[in-house]
Amino acid sequence: MYSIKAYSQNYDDILAEIFFECSTQKIFSSSSKKRLFKQKYLDHYLENHPEFCFLLFKQEVVCGYIIGTLDTLRRFDYSEVFPYYDNIKDSIIKYPSHLHINILPSEQGKGQGRALLLELENKFARGLSPGVHIFTSLDASNVKFYKSCGYEDTRNVLYQGSELLFMGKSLISKP
């Protein structure tokens, strides 16, 4: 019923639809701000790190995806795009890989997010990453999901007047 496949540009339009449907930000003051938002959180990864993108299919229809980068600090100059990264470099070094996951609401809660996470985490581990991190809102419903997948609260970060939760997971096997 479900399958996970490597990224293909043939699916860019549906990924954009899923991205905006799953985004907590729904209103943009201009089309250029909406385009920049998508560039920052989706397109940059697809253009620069397509090997770290996997698509979730239900039968032959894409219903979710996961994207990421192996080494956040090498991705680009984060201090310009995410100024708060300068204050958490120690955590980024411990958990250098980063990801974004979006699954259509109708397909959430069926174990497929966990399957996508495992697929990308394994790819990061094969690339010798010691850990992976995500950012989310303190009160987001996905916090429980990430905790159930082994992510731990490591610190809170202030960004544009909102507090974000930095969560990390070690990818180093323990004896």
Beta strands, then each sheet from edge to edge (+ up, - down):
strand 1: 2-6
strand 2: 53-58
strand 3: 61-69
strand 4: 97-103
strand 5: 131-137
strand 6: 152-159
strand 7: 162-170
sheet 1: 1+ 2- 3+ 4- 5- 7+ 6-
end
